[in-house]
Amino acid sequence: MRQLIERDLAVNWHPYSQMKLSQPIPIIKGEGAYLFSEDGQKYLDMVSSWWVSIHGHANSTIARAVFNQLNTLEQVIFAGFTHEPAILLSERLLNLLPGNQQKVFYSDNGSTAVEVALKMCLQFGHNQGRAKHKILAFKEGYHGDTFGAMSVSERGQWTAPFSEKLFDVIFIDPPTSLNLEQTKALIREHAAETACLIYEPLIQGAGGMLMHSAEDLSDLMAFCRSLGILLIQDEVFVGFGRTGTLFAADQLSIAPDVMCFSKGLTGGTMAMGITTCTDEIYQAFYSDEKQKALFHGHSFTASPIGCAAALASLEILLSADCQQQLDSIHKKHLAFLGKLMLHPKIQQPRLMGTVLAFEYHTAEQDGYFHSRQEFLYQEFLKRNIIMRPLGNTIYLVPPYCIKEEELEYVYDMILEVLDR
């Protein structure tokens, strides 16, 4: 294995790694909430492997579904053809979403689900002869690493090399009772030229697990709707139970026009993206004029294997046992939140659903590139916990299969690390 790691370092780029400082840990097995390394260590995966493995690792239900699908149909072009897993997944997902979501567009991952959504909204107006070119997005948002997704995400050191190639976006503050009227005034000023608003509902993940209220977001959504601005709801991170409801949309009084899904969609088994939309948007593309088609496709669009994994993941998620687990995680987090609120080194402890976050306070300014990030990451690794602080923001996004005693261990280790 060591020789494989040396070859890996020679040929592979590891995302977000400090290339000269970090050595990848060789993982040979996953089981439940744990990952097992070559040297015999087992790590609690408290980030659900970049927020995707919502049911933990090597889930037998999903594995059986994938195995059965592999022995039936592994792949077929999704242009001029279709297949049962794609149809079943579309029907089951749409039945769980707001009633206005009527059509499903398959792609490969969260970034491409967002790219599709942006293209839908921009071309929607173009196809109707009233093109709009401006886009609204939240400050401190993150929607992916492809060019369109980068354009509507927070600008900074991540995007600096590409700044001249990103399209113009009007960035607004996530809604609060204090800034809503000012934000509405800004939106009204650009409304006639604005195609859509894209946002992460309730929790801005990569921005630091920043949270805003369902009431304020619903207010902003209703205002945009009244001005004819389409709403793109990016549920790539928050979807499939993370916010305490099946989708963040379940807590909002306004339904979006377009929704994006990935990460937990297949239970972390494989890459898949989905963009859903209203029938009104679909009808703008449904035409005998070929130039009105949405020219976007991927080789593995609607992968039968991915669809089978997603169907199995949904089956687990909707089970009584999993729903009880979600409630249990929230209650355990809530009890721990009380301790965090009393700790002198902690600021802004916050909780929504299964997501718990807080800032580790130092004299240094908060931010993604905070100098204590590497220290915190390594200290948790020493305690066999995988956590990737966002700068000085520590957060927990556990797989839903985690046990109470495992959560208690993580809580104890957080306090131990902070007290150092």
N, C-alpha and C positions, 0 to 999 in steps of 0.2 A: 504493500500500500504506500509506503514511503516513496518508492520510486514513482508511483503514479502521481503523488502529490508534487514531486519535483517536476514531472512533465506538465502537470496542471499549471503550475506557476510559470512554466516556460511558454505556454501557449494561450492561457486564458486570462481575460480581464475579469476581475471580480467586482461587481457594482459597489460603489461607495466605500471600497476598501482603501486604506492608506497603504499604497502599494509597498512602500519600503518598511513599514512598521508592522503590518499584519500578516499572519500566517493562517491560511484556512485550516480549520479543524476537520480532519477526515471523518465523515459520518458513514456508518455501515448499516444502520438499521433504525427504524422508527417504530414506536409502539405506543398507542394512546397519546398521552401528553409528553412523552419522552423521546429524545433522540439519543442514540448510542454511538460513541466514537470508537475508533480503532483501538485506542489505548485503554478501553474498558470503562471509561466514564459514561455516565448517563446524565443528560441535561433536561431539565424541565423547560419546555418550549413555551415561554410566556408571551411570545409575539406571534404564535400560530404560524411560524415560518412566513413572515411578511404578510400576516393577516389573512392567510388563505385556508389553512388547515383547520377549519372550524370544528371538525369532529375528531381532531387528533390524527395520528399517523397510522397507516396500514389498516384502515378501517375495513373489516371483513365484508360488510354489506356492500360497500362501494366496490371493493376488489372483485367480489363475485359478479356484480353487474357488468364491470368492465371485461372480465374473463368471458362471460357469456356473449357479450357483444362482439368481442374479438373473434369468436368462433362462428359468428353469424354474418357480420358485415363490418369491416374495419374502416372503409372509406368509400365515398362515391362523390363525384363532382356535384355541387349543389347549384348548378345552373342547368335548368331543363330537367332536373331530377329532384326527387325528395325521398325521405325515408321515415319510417315509423318513429324512431327515437326523437327526431327533430319535431315532428308533429305533436307527439305526446308532451314533450318538454314545453313547447310553445303554449299549448292549451293549459297545462298545469300552472305555468308561471303566470299567464295572463289572468287566470282565475283568482290569483292571490294579489294581483296589483289593482290600483284604482281602476274603476270601470271604464274610464276613457282610453285606457291602453288596449289597443286592438291588434297591433301588428308587431311581429318580431323580426329583427335583422340580426343574423349571426355574424360574429367575427372571432378574433383570436385572443384578445386580452383586454384589460381595462383601458389602456391608451387608445386602442383602435375602436373600442366601443364609443369613446368620447369623440374621436375623429369622425366616425359615422354620424354621431348626433349633430356635430357642428355642420357637417356637409348637408345633412337633412334640412336644418333650419335655414342655412344660407340659400340652398337651392329651392326651398319651398317658395320663397318670395320671387326668386328668379323665374321659376316655372309659371308663376301667376302674373308675370309682367310688372311686378312692383318690388324689384330687388332692394334689399337692405343690406348694408355691409358692416355695420357696427355691432360689436358684441360686448355685453356686460359680464363681468366676473368678479368674484369676491377677492379682496386683498388677502394675502397669506393662504391662498388656495393652492391645491395641487391636483392635477388631473392626468398626469402621465408625462412620458419623456419623448413622445413623437412631436413633430413640429407644431401641429395644431394644438395638441394638449399642452405643450410648453407655453404656447402663446397665451393661453387662458389661465396659466398658473402664475404664482408669485414670481416676479423677476428677481434675480440675484446672482450669486456666484455659480449656481447650477446652469443658468441660461446665458451668462455673460458672453461666452464665445460665439453665440448664435443670435445675439440681440438684434443685429441688422436684418436678419432673415425672418424674425417673428412678426406676425401681423399685429396691427394696432388693436388694443383692447382698452375699454374704459373700466378701470378697477374701482370698485365701491367697497365700503366697509360692510362686513357682515352685520345684519340688522340687530339693533338694540332699541329699546324705548327712547334712548337719548339721541340717536342719530337718524331715526327713520324719516323724519320730515325733511332733513337736509339731504338725505340720500334720494328721496322721492323728487326733490327739486332738480337734482342733477340728472336723474333719469328722464324726467319730463323734458328737459332741455334737448336731449338727444333722441327722444322716442321715435320720431318720424323716420330716422335712419337706422334704428336698432333692430336687428333680427331676433336676438335671443339673449337671455340671461342664463349662464351656467353657474352652478353652485353645488357644494357638498352640503347636504342637509343635516343640520343639528350638530355634526362633529366635523371639523376640518382636521383630517388625520395627520398628514405629513407636516402641516403647518404648526403642529405642537398640540394635537388633540384639543383644539380650541372649540368651545361649545357655545351655541346660541339657542334661544328658545324657539319652540314650535310656533308660539303665538306671533312673535315678531317676524319669523320667516313667512308664515302664512299671510301676514299683512303685506309684506313686500311682494309676495307672489301675486296676490290679488291685484295690487296696484299695477304691476307689469302686465298682467292679463288685460286690465282695463285699457291699456295703451296699445294692445295688439302685439306685445313682445312675447315671443315663445319662451317657454321655461324648460331648460334641460336640467334634470335632477340626477346628479352623479352619485349613485348608490354603490359604486364599486367597493368601497370600504365598509360603509355602514349597513349595507343590505344583508339579509339573511340572519337577522336576530341581534346584531351588535348593539342597537340603540334601545333594546328592551321590547321592541315590537318587531314583527317579521321584517318590515321595511320602515324606514324613516317616514315614508309617505303615509303610513298608518296613523301618524301623530299630527298630520297637517290637515287643515280644513280646505286647502286648495290642491287639486290634482295637477301635476306637471303635464306638459305636452310630450316630452321625451324623457326616457329613463335609461340609465347606463348600469350594466352589471358585469361583474367578473369576480375575482378573488374567491370568495366562499361559494361561488356558483357551483363548482364541481367538488366541493369539499376539499379543495387543495390537491386534487388528484392530477389534473392536467389543465393546460391553458384553454380558456374559452371566454369569449366576450359576447354580450347580448345588448342590443339597443332596441327598446320598444318605443312605439309612438301611437298617436291617435289615428283614427281612420281619416280625419281631415287632412293630416299631413300625408298619409299614404296616397290619398286620391290625387294629390298634386303631382305625383310621379306616375300614377297609373294611366298610361296614355298610349295611343297608337304612334305618337311622335317619339322616335327613339332617343332624340336628344334630351327628352325630359326624364329619362331613366336615371337612377342613382348609380353611377358608374363606380362601384366600390365592391371589391371581392377579394377573398383570400383562398389560398389553396385548400386550407383545412376548415373552411366555413362549414358550420353545422356538423362537425366531426361526429359520426355516430357513436364513437367511443366516449367522447366528451359529453354528448347528450345522455348517454347511459349513466355516466358518473353523476351528472347533475340531477337526473331523476332519482337516483339512489340517495344522494345527499339531501334532496328535498324530503324524501320519505322519512329519513332519520330526523331532520329538523322539525317536521310537523308532528312527530311522535310525542306522546304524553311524557315519556321519560326525558326527552331532550328539552321540552318546554319547562319541565320541573328543574332541570339542571340550570337553565338560563335564569330562572327565578332565584335559585340557590346561590349562584355566583353573584348576582346583584346584591342579595342580602348580606353575603359575606363581605363584599366590597364596602357596603354601606357601614357595617360595623367597624371595619378598619379605617374608613374615612374619619370616624370620630377620633381615632388616635392621631391620625395625620394632622387634623386641625389644631391639635395641641402641641405639635412638634415645632421647635423654634427654627429649624432649618428648612421648613416647608412653606411654600406659598401657593395659593390658589388650588387647593385640593378640589377635585371635581369628579363627578361620576355620572355616567349615563349608560343604562343597560349593563353590559359586561365590560365597559371601558372605564378604567380608573386612571387618573392622571394627576400630576402635581409638579411644581417646579422645585428643584433643589436650589436653595437660595445661597448665593455668594455675593461678594461685592462686585463681581463681574456682571456685565449686562447679559440679560437672558438672550438666548438665540441658538440656532442650529449648530453653529461652530464654537459653542462654549468649550473652554479648555477642559472642563471636568467630564466631558462625554466619555473619553477613552478610559479615564479612571473608573467611572461608574460601570461601564461595560465590562471591564476586566474584573472588577470586584465581584460582580454578579456571576461571571463565569467561574471564578474561584469557588463559588458556592453552588456550582452546578445548575445555574439558572441562565437561560438565554433571554436577555433583555437588551434592546438597542435604544438607549435613551436618545431622544431628539434634542441634541445639545444637552441642556440641563433639565429637560422635561423627561421625567420618568413616567412610564405608563405601563399598564397591564392590559393585554388583549389575549386572554387565555383561550385555549381550545375548550369547547363546551363539555368535553368528557372529563375535565380536571376534577379531582377529588378534593373534599374539604380539607383533609390533612395536608395535601400538597399546596393549597392556597395558604394555609396557616404557616407553612414553612417559608413560603415566599414573603409573606408579610413580616415574619420575624427577621428574615435576612435583609429586607429593606431597612428596617429600623437599625439593624446592626451596622449596615454600610453607612447609613446617615450619621450614626453616632461616632463613627471613626473620624 
